[in-house]
Amino acid sequence: MTAQTPLPLEEPRKRRLPWDARHQDLLEKALAIVRQDGVDALTLGTLAQHGGVSKPVVYDHFESRSSLLTALYRWIDAERKRAFQEGMAQDGLAHEPTIDALSETYIRCATDASSEFFAVGAAMTGNEERARIYRELEETGVQMFEAILRPHVVMPEPELHRLCIALVGAGESLSASTLKGAITEAEAIATYSQLIGLATKKGSGRQV
C-alpha cells in the first residue's frame, strides 16, 4: 500500500477582533502615531496602515479625522483618570497622607500622557465639541477631587466645589510646566502638596 502524501496544513484564518477590541486597538495605535510622529501625522489612512486594516474598517469606527481626534481626546483623559483612581484606591488615610498621595498621583498621571492630550486638544481647535468636551472632562476631575477631600474637610459643598475647581486647574498648570521642563516632577508634586495642604487646612478643623 502506497503511503499517501500528507495534505498541507491549512493556514489558520486571521482572527477578526470584536468591535470593542478593534476600537481599543485603533485608539492605542492612534496614540502611538501621535507620540512618534506628532498629531499632524494622524489621519484615517495612516491609522489604517498602522492598524493593519483597511480604510473601511477605520471608517466603521471613526467617520472623520475630527471624530477620531475627539475619541482619542476622550480616551487619553479616561486613561489618566483610571490611573488616578487606581493610585488613590487607599481607604482610611489621614489628612496629610491623603494630600501627599493626591498630589503625587495626580501629577504623575497628568504628565504621563499630557503632552499627547494637549497636542490632540490643540488639533481640535475649531471643533465646536472641543470646548464642551473639555468642560465635561474638567468637571469629572473636580468631582473626583471632591470625593477624595470631602472626608477630610468641614466646609459647605459649594465652597468645596469651588476649591476643587481651583485645585484641578493648578494641577494642570503644574503638569504643563513639568512637561515644558520649567520645573521637575518632584518640584511639581511638592508644590501641589503644599498648595492642597494650605487650601484645605481651614476646612480640616486644624489650626492655621
Secondary structure in CASP SS format (residue, H / E / C, confidence):
PFRMAT SS
TARGET T0000
AUTHOR 0000-0000-0000
METHOD secondary structure of the structure
MODEL  1
M C 1.00
T C 1.00
A C 1.00
Q C 1.00
T C 1.00
P C 1.00
L C 1.00
P C 1.00
L C 1.00
E C 1.00
E C 1.00
P C 1.00
R C 1.00
K C 1.00
R C 1.00
R C 1.00
L C 1.00
P C 1.00
W H 1.00
D H 1.00
A H 1.00
R H 1.00
H H 1.00
Q H 1.00
D H 1.00
L H 1.00
L H 1.00
E H 1.00
K H 1.00
A H 1.00
L H 1.00
A H 1.00
I H 1.00
V H 1.00
R H 1.00
Q H 1.00
D H 1.00
G C 1.00
V H 1.00
D H 1.00
A H 1.00
L C 1.00
T C 1.00
L H 1.00
G H 1.00
T H 1.00
L H 1.00
A H 1.00
Q H 1.00
H H 1.00
G H 1.00
G C 1.00
V C 1.00
S C 1.00
K H 1.00
P H 1.00
V H 1.00
V H 1.00
Y H 1.00
D H 1.00
H H 1.00
F C 1.00
E C 1.00
S C 1.00
R H 1.00
S H 1.00
S H 1.00
L H 1.00
L H 1.00
T H 1.00
A H 1.00
L H 1.00
Y H 1.00
R H 1.00
W H 1.00
I H 1.00
D H 1.00
A H 1.00
E H 1.00
R H 1.00
K H 1.00
R H 1.00
A H 1.00
F H 1.00
Q H 1.00
E H 1.00
G H 1.00
M C 1.00
A C 1.00
Q C 1.00
D C 1.00
G C 1.00
L C 1.00
A C 1.00
H H 1.00
E H 1.00
P H 1.00
T H 1.00
I H 1.00
D H 1.00
A H 1.00
L H 1.00
S H 1.00
E H 1.00
T H 1.00
Y H 1.00
I H 1.00
R H 1.00
C H 1.00
A H 1.00
T H 1.00
D H 1.00
A H 1.00
S H 1.00
S H 1.00
E H 1.00
F H 1.00
F H 1.00
A H 1.00
V H 1.00
G H 1.00
A H 1.00
A H 1.00
M C 1.00
T C 1.00
G C 1.00
N C 1.00
E H 1.00
E H 1.00
R H 1.00
A H 1.00
R H 1.00
I H 1.00
Y H 1.00
R H 1.00
E H 1.00
L H 1.00
E H 1.00
E H 1.00
T H 1.00
G H 1.00
V H 1.00
Q H 1.00
M H 1.00
F H 1.00
E H 1.00
A H 1.00
I H 1.00
L H 1.00
R H 1.00
P H 1.00
H H 1.00
V C 1.00
V C 1.00
M C 1.00
P C 1.00
E H 1.00
P H 1.00
E H 1.00
L H 1.00
H H 1.00
R H 1.00
L H 1.00
C H 1.00
I H 1.00
A H 1.00
L H 1.00
V H 1.00
G H 1.00
A H 1.00
G H 1.00
E H 1.00
S H 1.00
L H 1.00
S H 1.00
A H 1.00
S H 1.00
T H 1.00
L H 1.00
K H 1.00
G C 1.00
A C 1.00
I C 1.00
T C 1.00
E H 1.00
A H 1.00
E H 1.00
A H 1.00
I H 1.00
A H 1.00
T H 1.00
Y H 1.00
S H 1.00
Q H 1.00
L H 1.00
I H 1.00
G H 1.00
L H 1.00
A H 1.00
T H 1.00
K H 1.00
K H 1.00
G H 1.00
S H 1.00
G C 1.00
R C 1.00
Q C 1.00
V C 1.00
END
